[in-house]
Amino acid sequence: MPTSFSHPKADFRLAQYTAIISDLHLSEAEPVNMRFPLWKKFKTRQFFFDDVFEMFLRDVETKSQGAAVELVLNGDIFDFDSVLKLPDEPVFQIHNLERHKGLYPRAERSKFKIDVILKDHATFVNALREFVIRGNRVVFVIGNHDLELHFAEVQKEILRHLNLSEDLRAQVRFVEWFYISNQDTLIEHGNQYDPYCICEDPINPFIRGYNYVSLKLPFGNLACRYIMNGMGFFNPHVDTNYIMSLRQYLHFFLKYMLKAQPGIILTWFWGSILTLAHSFSDRLASPMRNPLGIEDRISVVAEKANAEPRMVREMKELFVAPAASNPFLLARELWLDRAFIIFIAFFLIFQVMVFIRAVFDVSFFWAFIPLFILLPFFLFYSKSITSLVSTYKEPDDRILAMTSAITKVKRIVYGHTHHVRHEIIGSVEHLNSGCWSPAFLDVECTKALDQKTYVWISPAEGLGRQAELFRFVDGKSEPHVTSAK
């Protein structure tokens, strides 16, 4: 294992050993709620894995037998959307909405949030620092929940916390959305093919408001900020925790939330309205673009990704259309269509009853008869709708084939979905590194999806480099059961 500074300066175009992890979702430490201990329990220090991450770095260095390791942190390493802490003495004006839902994605605010995260995860920061000092390098690929890494101020804050010398800072790189390792492996978070989580333009992700510059956030980020942050009994890292049927929601409410959050419907409704409104205001906002500087910008993105400028342009053409372009789709995902149906039904029945009572002396209780008649039709409509958020799995075969042709690689590694994959699709080897996030199947946090998986790429005699999936368990790596087919 390397223990000195003797390694030469890294050439990011070349790599012998590459370790890829994604979806750590590091956020602020949630204080334990003494009255309702299950409130955001998954986010408390009890489930921090910084020490495991430190052991993992030591382990991959052992596997490389003294050679430098390229660590690719493939998106959603930080979860800016879950940070609700506010500065004690802000140097900027905090809006009332920010006090309840988190700070807006603006440079000075995002810099504060990454400072909060890194202070709460000092062990993680120190482990990463020592890893670089020992002669290795680190690549941050920006995902959807850490889009705020696009701010130069945030990147500088991370480097400040790492406290590296000027020459060692060059061993840490931030890339916009993809990275080519050793010209044989494309590494990408994968959110650019998910309509709910796509960053519309990672080359120019900023929009200009009145007297400020902000990031344009995807629908999924906004839903986390405005809905999930106010619903602390749902774990955002597992889809089944918050995408349920009406019957499951009722059971969940009666079991966990009746006393702790009886007004959950108002929390959901207000959060959904905010999510929908912000999605469309961002959709209509003018992006910050400089036509005279676009080629220079593309060249910078390409250089950091070890790619050619044309690859950047062609990769961008593969992006899916954002879900924010379809207001009816978003309303359905937010259950606002069902809320609208209920409101219209009550309004029409009320108007009919007012008219009838003007002629006949009847009780308003008769209004329940048409409501009970309409109930089966409403339940049938609700049951017939499937959330498309939960149906997105991986980029399809066409995306894989086109991406391989554009970047001239035969191996593609994604993250984002939290599902471990290793398969051969056509001529492309496809892997997904899974996740490290505090994901639990239950509110009590007893049924952990404790993956701690990663992709390991190493030299194979006569075969170039080969990729394997490993799981880090009890301080050591073991092969993952998923294998290429």
C-alpha positions in Angstrom: 0.0 0.0 0.0 1.4 3.4 -0.9 2.5 5.4 2.1 4.6 8.2 0.7 4.4 11.1 -1.7 6.5 9.4 -4.3 3.8 9.0 -7.0 4.2 11.2 -10.0 1.5 13.7 -10.9 -1.5 11.9 -12.3 -2.2 11.8 -16.0 -6.0 11.5 -16.0 -6.0 10.0 -19.4 -4.3 6.8 -18.1 -5.4 4.5 -15.3 -4.5 1.0 -14.3 -6.9 0.6 -11.3 -10.2 2.4 -11.1 -12.8 2.1 -8.3 -16.2 3.5 -8.9 -18.9 4.2 -6.3 -22.0 6.3 -6.4 -25.0 7.5 -4.5 -23.6 8.1 -1.1 -26.1 10.9 -0.4 -24.1 12.5 2.3 -26.1 15.2 4.0 -26.3 17.0 7.3 -26.7 15.0 10.5 -30.4 15.0 11.6 -30.8 15.7 15.4 -32.6 12.8 17.1 -36.2 13.8 17.6 -36.9 12.8 21.3 -40.7 13.0 20.9 -40.9 11.1 17.5 -37.6 9.1 17.3 -38.6 7.7 13.9 -38.6 11.2 12.3 -35.8 11.1 9.6 -34.1 8.4 11.7 -32.2 7.2 8.5 -30.5 10.6 8.4 -29.1 10.6 12.0 -25.4 10.0 12.9 -26.3 6.4 13.9 -26.3 5.5 10.2 -23.2 7.4 9.0 -20.7 5.2 7.2 -17.7 7.5 7.0 -15.5 5.0 8.9 -16.6 2.3 6.5 -15.6 4.5 3.6 -12.2 5.1 5.1 -11.6 1.3 5.4 -12.9 0.9 1.8 -10.2 3.3 0.5 -7.5 1.4 2.4 -8.9 -1.9 0.9 -8.8 -0.8 -2.7 -5.2 0.5 -2.2 -4.3 -3.0 -1.0 -6.0 -4.5 -4.1 -3.9 -2.3 -6.4 -0.7 -3.6 -4.8 1.0 -0.3 -4.5 -0.1 1.3 -7.8 -2.1 4.5 -7.8 -5.9 4.1 -7.7 -8.3 6.3 -9.6 -11.4 6.8 -7.4 -14.5 7.9 -9.4 -17.3 9.3 -7.2 -20.1 8.8 -9.7 -22.7 11.3 -8.7 -25.1 11.9 -5.8 -22.1 11.8 -3.4 -23.7 14.8 -1.6 -27.4 15.4 -1.2 -27.8 19.2 -1.3 -31.6 18.8 -1.5 -31.9 17.3 2.0 -29.9 20.1 3.8 -32.3 22.3 5.9 -29.8 24.0 8.2 -29.6 27.8 8.0 -26.7 30.0 8.7 -26.7 31.7 12.2 -25.5 35.0 10.7 -26.4 34.9 7.0 -24.7 37.3 4.6 -27.7 37.0 2.3 -31.4 37.5 2.7 -33.2 34.2 3.6 -36.7 33.9 2.1 -39.5 32.5 4.2 -39.8 29.4 2.0 -36.1 28.7 2.4 -36.6 28.6 6.2 -38.9 25.6 5.9 -37.7 23.9 2.7 -34.0 24.6 2.4 -31.9 27.2 0.7 -32.2 27.9 -2.9 -29.5 26.6 -5.3 -27.4 29.8 -5.6 -23.7 30.0 -5.2 -23.4 31.5 -1.7 -26.2 29.3 -0.4 -24.8 26.1 -2.0 -21.3 27.0 -0.5 -22.9 27.1 2.9 -24.6 23.8 2.4 -21.5 21.9 1.3 -19.7 23.4 4.3 -22.4 22.0 6.6 -22.2 18.5 5.0 -18.4 18.3 5.1 -18.2 19.5 8.7 -20.7 16.8 9.7 -18.7 14.2 7.7 -15.2 15.1 8.9 -14.1 11.5 8.8 -15.1 11.2 5.2 -13.2 14.4 4.3 -10.1 13.2 6.2 -10.2 9.8 4.6 -10.4 11.4 1.1 -7.6 13.8 1.9 -5.3 11.0 3.1 -6.2 9.0 0.0 -5.0 11.7 -2.3 -1.9 12.4 -0.2 -0.9 8.7 -0.5 -0.6 9.2 -4.3 -4.1 8.5 -5.6 -6.6 10.7 -7.5 -10.3 11.5 -7.2 -12.9 12.4 -9.9 -16.2 13.8 -8.9 -18.9 13.1 -11.5 -21.9 15.4 -10.9 -25.2 13.7 -10.4 -28.8 15.1 -10.0 -28.7 15.5 -6.2 -25.3 17.2 -6.2 -26.0 19.5 -9.2 -24.8 22.4 -7.0 -21.2 21.1 -7.6 -21.5 23.1 -10.8 -20.8 26.2 -8.8 -17.1 27.0 -8.8 -17.5 28.3 -5.2 -18.7 24.9 -4.1 -15.8 23.1 -5.7 -13.4 25.5 -4.1 -15.0 24.9 -0.7 -14.5 21.1 -1.1 -10.9 21.6 -1.9 -10.5 24.0 1.1 -11.9 21.3 3.4 -9.5 18.7 1.9 -6.7 21.1 2.8 -4.4 19.8 0.1 -1.2 21.5 -1.2 -1.5 23.2 -4.6 0.1 20.4 -6.5 -2.1 17.8 -4.8 -5.2 19.8 -5.6 -4.5 18.9 -9.2 -5.2 15.3 -8.3 -8.9 16.1 -7.7 -11.2 16.8 -10.6 -14.8 17.8 -11.1 -16.5 16.8 -14.3 -19.9 17.9 -15.6 -21.7 14.7 -16.3 -19.4 12.0 -17.8 -15.9 10.8 -17.6 -13.8 8.4 -19.8 -11.4 6.3 -17.8 -8.3 5.0 -19.7 -10.1 5.3 -23.0 -11.9 2.0 -22.3 -14.7 2.9 -19.8 -17.4 5.6 -19.8 -18.5 6.6 -16.4 -21.8 8.5 -16.1 -24.3 9.0 -13.3 -27.2 8.2 -15.6 -29.7 10.9 -14.6 -29.5 12.5 -18.1 -31.7 9.7 -19.4 -34.3 9.9 -16.6 -36.9 12.6 -17.5 -37.6 13.3 -13.8 -34.0 13.9 -12.9 -32.3 15.3 -16.0 -30.2 18.4 -15.8 -31.4 20.0 -19.0 -28.0 21.5 -19.9 -25.0 20.5 -17.9 -22.8 22.6 -20.1 -24.7 25.7 -19.2 -26.8 24.8 -16.2 -27.4 28.3 -14.8 -30.4 30.6 -15.1 -30.5 34.3 -14.3 -33.2 35.8 -12.1 -33.6 39.3 -10.8 -30.2 40.2 -9.3 -29.1 36.5 -8.8 -27.8 33.4 -10.7 -29.4 30.1 -9.9 -29.4 26.5 -11.0 -32.2 25.0 -12.9 -33.3 22.0 -10.8 -35.0 18.8 -12.2 -38.5 17.8 -11.0 -37.1 15.1 -8.8 -34.9 17.5 -6.8 -37.8 19.9 -6.3 -40.1 17.1 -5.1 -37.4 16.2 -2.5 -37.1 19.7 -1.3 -40.7 20.7 -1.2 -42.4 17.4 -0.4 -40.0 14.9 1.0 -38.2 17.3 3.4 -41.6 17.8 5.1 -42.5 14.1 5.3 -39.8 12.7 7.6 -41.3 9.3 8.0 -40.6 8.4 4.3 -37.1 7.4 3.3 -36.3 9.1 0.0 -33.6 6.5 -0.9 -36.1 3.7 -1.5 -38.9 4.2 -4.0 -41.3 1.9 -2.2 -41.2 4.1 0.9 -43.1 6.9 -0.8 -44.6 5.5 -4.0 -47.6 3.5 -2.7 -51.2 2.7 -3.4 -54.0 4.7 -1.6 -54.6 1.7 0.7 -50.9 1.5 1.6 -50.8 5.3 2.3 -53.8 5.0 4.6 -52.2 2.1 6.5 -48.9 4.0 6.8 -50.6 7.1 8.0 -52.6 5.3 10.7 -49.6 3.3 11.9 -46.9 6.0 12.0 -48.2 9.5 11.3 -51.6 10.0 13.0 -50.1 11.5 16.1 -46.9 12.9 14.8 -48.1 14.6 11.6 -51.9 14.6 11.4 -51.8 17.4 8.8 -49.8 15.4 6.4 -52.3 16.0 3.6 -51.8 19.7 3.8 -48.0 19.2 3.8 -48.2 17.1 0.7 -50.7 19.4 -1.1 -48.7 22.6 -0.4 -45.4 20.8 -1.3 -46.9 19.5 -4.5 -48.2 22.9 -5.6 -44.7 24.4 -4.9 -43.0 21.6 -6.8 -45.3 22.1 -9.8 -45.0 25.9 -9.8 -41.2 25.8 -9.4 -40.8 23.2 -12.2 -42.6 25.4 -14.7 -41.0 28.7 -13.6 -37.6 27.1 -14.1 -38.7 25.6 -17.4 -39.6 29.1 -18.6 -36.5 30.8 -17.2 -33.9 32.0 -19.7 -30.6 30.0 -19.5 -27.3 31.8 -19.2 -25.5 31.3 -22.4 -22.7 33.1 -24.2 -22.7 32.1 -28.0 -19.2 33.5 -28.3 -17.9 31.3 -25.6 -19.8 28.0 -26.2 -16.9 26.3 -28.1 -14.5 27.2 -25.3 -16.9 25.9 -22.7 -17.3 22.6 -24.6 -13.6 22.3 -25.0 -13.2 22.6 -21.2 -15.9 20.0 -20.5 -14.3 17.6 -23.0 -10.8 18.1 -21.6 -11.9 17.3 -18.0 -13.8 14.2 -19.2 -10.8 12.9 -21.3 -13.1 13.3 -24.3 -13.2 15.1 -27.6 -15.4 18.2 -28.1 -17.5 16.4 -30.7 -18.2 13.7 -28.1 -19.6 16.3 -25.7 -22.0 17.7 -28.4 -23.1 14.2 -29.5 -23.6 12.9 -26.0 -25.8 15.9 -25.3 -28.1 14.9 -28.2 -29.0 11.6 -26.4 -30.6 13.4 -23.4 -34.3 12.7 -22.9 -36.9 15.4 -22.8 -37.5 16.7 -19.2 -40.8 15.7 -17.6 -41.4 19.4 -16.8 -42.4 19.8 -20.4 -45.6 17.9 -19.7 -47.7 19.6 -16.9 -50.3 16.9 -16.9 -47.7 14.2 -16.3 -46.3 16.1 -13.3 -49.7 16.7 -11.8 -50.5 13.0 -12.1 -47.1 12.1 -10.4 -47.9 14.5 -7.6 -51.5 13.2 -7.2 -52.8 16.6 -7.9 -55.1 15.2 -10.6 -56.8 13.1 -7.9 -57.0 16.1 -5.6 -58.6 18.2 -8.4 -61.2 15.4 -9.1 -62.1 15.3 -5.4 -62.4 19.1 -5.3 -64.6 19.3 -8.4 -66.8 16.5 -7.1 -67.4 18.2 -3.7 -67.9 21.6 -5.4 -70.5 20.3 -7.9 -72.4 18.3 -5.3 -72.4 21.3 -3.0 -73.9 23.5 -5.7 -76.5 20.9 -6.5 -77.5 20.6 -2.8 -77.7 24.4 -2.5 -80.1 24.5 -5.4 -82.2 21.6 -4.1 -82.4 23.1 -0.6 -83.8 26.3 -2.1 -86.8 24.3 -3.3 -87.0 21.4 -0.8 -86.2 21.2 2.9 -83.7 18.3 2.8 -80.6 17.7 4.9 -77.0 18.1 3.5 -76.3 14.5 4.6 -78.0 13.5 1.3 -74.8 14.7 -0.4 -73.0 11.6 0.8 -75.1 9.4 -1.5 -73.6 10.7 -4.8 -70.2 10.7 -3.1 -70.5 7.0 -2.3 -71.7 6.3 -5.8 -68.7 8.1 -7.3 -66.2 6.5 -4.9 -65.7 3.2 -6.8 -65.0 5.1 -10.1 -62.5 7.3 -8.3 -60.7 4.3 -6.8 -60.7 2.6 -10.2 -59.1 5.7 -11.7 -56.5 5.9 -8.9 -55.6 2.2 -9.2 -55.2 2.4 -13.0 -52.4 5.0 -12.7 -48.8 3.8 -12.4 -46.1 6.2 -11.3 -43.5 6.5 -14.1 -41.0 7.7 -11.6 -40.6 4.1 -10.3 -40.5 2.5 -13.8 -37.2 4.1 -14.9 -34.5 1.5 -14.4 -31.5 2.0 -16.7 -30.8 3.7 -20.1 -32.1 1.5 -22.9 -30.2 -0.5 -25.4 -30.2 2.3 -28.0 -28.7 4.7 -25.5 -26.0 2.2 -24.6 -25.2 1.5 -28.2 -25.1 5.1 -29.3 -23.0 6.1 -26.2 -20.5 3.3 -27.0 -20.2 4.4 -30.6 -19.7 8.1 -29.7 -17.1 7.6 -27.0 -15.4 4.5 -28.6 -15.6 2.4 -25.4 -17.0 -1.0 -24.8 -17.8 -0.6 -21.1 -20.3 1.8 -19.6 -20.8 2.3 -15.8 -23.8 4.1 -14.4 -25.2 4.9 -11.0 -28.5 6.7 -10.1 -30.9 3.8 -9.9 -29.4 2.3 -6.8 -29.7 -1.1 -8.5 -26.5 -3.2 -9.0 -26.1 -4.4 -12.5 -23.5 -6.3 -14.6 -24.5 -7.5 -18.0 -23.5 -7.7 -21.6 -26.0 -5.9 -23.9 -25.0 -6.4 -27.6 -21.3 -5.5 -27.7 -21.4 -3.2 -24.6 -20.5 -4.3 -21.1 -22.9 -2.5 -18.8 -22.5 -2.0 -15.0 -24.2 -0.1 -12.2 -22.3 0.4 -9.0 -25.4 0.4 -6.8 -25.4 2.7 -3.8 -24.1 3.4 -0.3 -27.0 5.6 0.8 -28.9 5.0 4.1 -31.7 3.1 2.4 -34.1 1.1 4.6 -37.3 -0.8 3.7 -39.0 0.2 7.0 -39.4 3.4 9.1 -37.7 1.8 12.1 -34.5 1.4 9.9 -34.1 -2.3 10.7 -34.3 -3.7 7.2 -31.3 -2.1 5.5 -30.5 -2.3 1.8 -26.9 -2.3 2.9 -25.2 -2.6 -0.5 -21.9 -0.8 -0.1 -21.1 -2.0 -3.7 -18.5 -0.7 -6.1 -17.1 -1.4 -9.6 -13.4 -2.4 -9.6 -11.5 -2.2 -12.9 -8.0 -3.7 -13.0 -5.5 -5.0 -15.6 -6.0 -8.5 -16.9 -3.1 -10.2 -18.6 -3.6 -10.1 -22.3 -7.1 -8.8 -22.0 -6.7 -5.1 -21.3 -8.7 -4.1 -18.2 -11.5 -6.1 -16.7 -14.4 -4.9 -14.6 -15.9 -6.7 -11.5 -18.5 -5.9 -9.0 -17.6 -6.0 -5.3 -19.4 -5.5 -2.1 -17.6 -4.1 0.9 -18.6 -6.1 4.0 -17.1 -6.2 7.5 -14.0 -4.2 6.4 -13.2 -6.3 3.3 -14.2 -6.7 -0.3 -16.1 -9.7 -1.6 -17.3 -10.5 -5.1 -20.9 -9.5 -5.7 -23.2 -12.3 -6.8 -24.4 -10.4 -9.9 -22.2 -11.3 -12.9 -22.2 -10.5 -16.6 -24.4 -12.6 -18.8 
